[in-house]
Amino acid sequence: MKLVNKSIIITGAGTGIGKATALKLANEGAKVVIHYYESACDAEEVVRKIREQGGEAFSFKANVANEEEVIKMVAKTVEVYGAVDGLVNNASITAHISMNDLDSVTDQVWNKLFDVNVKGMFYCIKAVVPHMKQQGSGVIINMGSVAGVTGIGSSIPYAATKSAIHTMTRSLAIALAPEIRVNAIAPGAVDTKWWNGNEEKMYHLAGKLPLKRISTPEDIAESIVFQMIQNSITGQTFIVDNGQIL
């Protein structure tokens, strides 16, 4: 897919990987929707930067775990841009719970993480698919994690949600072909606000990285853009981890 004038929704785009992806896509000529839930000021700052550089962007607040709010976001995108060509399902949450602390993994933790990380992504996909099907094309990229590959991460529920996303990506790639491509990115440790105050844990989880570096949000954004434009790729989860799982 060529990105110029393509309409793309990026969830969780006010900070971190979502922000870097929105800026990168806009720089490539895409018209972007900066979704946020709590980071209103951050989202508006991303919109401002994109518009200053001559791009098109607007922000939209929605709880991705609420299907009605997701439907409204997609409807607004079609109203403003006339179409929805791409979706970057980046919005996720975590819970920092030691892997051996099973007692702290409550029903509330399970429900909260699955509602946002899995069901929320599915709601976004479900909302954009009719528009993509009607126009005969579309690209969806889901944000997974190496935690979903190794089982090791900020918590067991987080790792489980990311594994579910990887499987859902494959299922949807089959279900939505040939009009819509569906892929995922599985980053290793990334230097984002998630690790503020927990940097030591981030480096511990990352282990001895062969490339001796932690990924930046921009590294992941470049991988997302690659998946967006390569028309022969679907059902794939790209691991971007500096060799973390080797």
N, C-alpha and C positions, 0 to 999 in steps of 0.2 A: 504494500500500500504506500503510495506517495503521500507525504504528510502535508503538503501545501494545501491550505484551506479545508483540511479535514477537521471535523468536530470531535474532540476527545474529552471524555470525563476522567478526571483523576481524583480518586477518593483519598481523603487524608492528605490533601495537597498543601496544607499551610506550613508544614515543617518537614525536615528530614528528606527521606527518599521521595515522597510525594512532591515536595517543593522542587527538588532537583529535577525530577521528571517533567513537571509542568514547565519549568523554565527551558529545559532542553527541547521539549516538543514545540513550544511556542517559537523558539529560535529556529526550528526547522520549518516553520510556517503554519503549524496547526493552530486552530482556534480551540482554546481550552476552557474547561469548567473547573474551577478550584473549589472542590468540595471540602467542607470542614464540619466539625461538630462543636468543638470547644474553642478552637484557635481562630477566632474571628479576626483579631488584629493581624495575626500572622498571614491569614488568607488574603486579607486586603492588601497587605504589603506585597505579596506575590503578584496579585492583579496589577498593582501599581507599577511594579518592575517590568512586567510584560508589556503593559501599555506604553510605558516610557520608551521601550525598544521598538515600538511600532506594531506590536502584536495585539491579538484580540483575546480577551479573557473576562470572565465574571465569576464571582464567588457564589456559593449556594450552601446554606446550612441544612444538614439533614442527619438524622440518626439512621445509619445504615441498617440497624437492627429493627427498624420500623418500616415495613414494606410500603405503607402509604406515603411516607416522606420520600422514599426512594423514587416512587412513581412520579411524584411531583417534581423532583430534581430532573428526571429524564424528560418529562414533558416540557419543562422550562428550557432545557437544552435544545429540544426540537423547535420550540417557539422562537428562540433567539437565533440559532444557527441553521435551522431548516433540516437538520439531520443529526444523527449520532453515529459516527463512523468508528469510534474506538472507545474502549473502557479500560482503564488501569485500576484494578481492584487493589488498592494499596492500604486502605484503612484497616488497621488491626490494633488490638490491645494485648497486653500481657499481664502476668502476675508473677512477681519474683518470689518463688517458693522453692526452697531446697528440694532436690530430687528425692531425697529420702524422708522428707517431712510429709507423710501421707495424711496426717491428721488435719493439716492446714488446707488440704485440697477439698473444700466443701462443695456442696451442691451449688451454692451461689457463685463460686469461682468457675465451676464447669459451665453453668448456664450462661454467665456473662461472656466468657471467652467464645463459646460456640455461637452465641447469638450474634456477636459482632464478626468474628473471624471467619465463620463458615456460612451461617444463615445470611448474614449481612452481604457477603460476597454473592451468594446465590440470588438474593433479592435484586441486587444491582444487575446481574446478568439477565435474570428473568425480565426485568423492565426494559433493557435495551434490545433484547433479541427480536421482538416484533418489528422494530424500526429497521434493524439491520437486515432481517429477512426480506422486508418489503423492498429495500433498495438493492438487495442481492449481494451485499458485502458487509464485512465488519471484522474487527479484531478485538479480542478480549485477552487481557494479561492479568493473571492473578499473582499476588505476592505470597509466596510460600516462605520456606526457611530451611536451612540445613538441619534445624531441630526436627523437622518432619522427616528427615532422612536418617539421622543418627539416633533420634529419641532423646537427645541431650539438649537442654536449653534452659530458659529462665524458669520453666516449671513443666511438669508432666502434662497438664491440660493444654498449655501453649503448644508443646510438641505435637500433641494429638490433633489439635486443630490444624496445624500446618500439614501434617500428613494427610488429613482429610481433604485439604485444598489441593494437594498434589493429585490425589485420586479423582477428585471432582473435575479437575482440569482435563484429565484423560477422558473421562466419561463424556464431558461436554464437547470435547473436540470431535468425538465420534458422532454425538447426537446432533451437532449443529453444522457439520460439514455438508456440502462443500462451500456454502456461502460464507460461513463465519469460522475464522481460525481462533483457537483457544490455546494459550500457552501459560507458563508460569516461570517465575524467577525464584530461586531458593538461595538467598544471600547467607553468607556466614556472618561473622561479627561485622557490624557496620557502626561507624562512629556517629550515632544520633543521640537525641535527647533522652531516649529510652534508658541509656546507661549513665545519665547524670547521677553522680554519687555512687555508682556501681561499676566504675571503670575497672577496678581490680577484678571483679567477677567476670567482666567481659573478656579480659585477657586470659583469665583462668579457663573459661569455657572455650575460648578459641584454641587454646593449647599452643603447641610449637608450630606456628604457621611456616610452611616451607618458603613462602615469599616474604616472610618477616614484615608484614604490613597488615593494617586493618583497613577494610574497604571504606571508601567515602560514599555518601549518597550519590555523588556524581558518577561513580563507577557503576552503581546499580542502574542509574538512569540511562546510561549508554547501552546497557544490556537490554533494557526495556525498549528503547528505540530500535535496536537491532531486530528484536522479535516483531515489532510493529511493522517494519518495512519488508521483511523477508517473506515473500508469498508462499514459499514451499514448506514453511515450518508450522506444524500444529501438533497438539497433544504432548508437547515437550516441556520438561522442567529443567531450566538451565541452572546449574549450581555455580554460584559466583562466590568463592570463599577463600581465595588465596591459598588453596591446597589444604584447607582445614580438615577435610575428611579423608585425606590420604593416609 
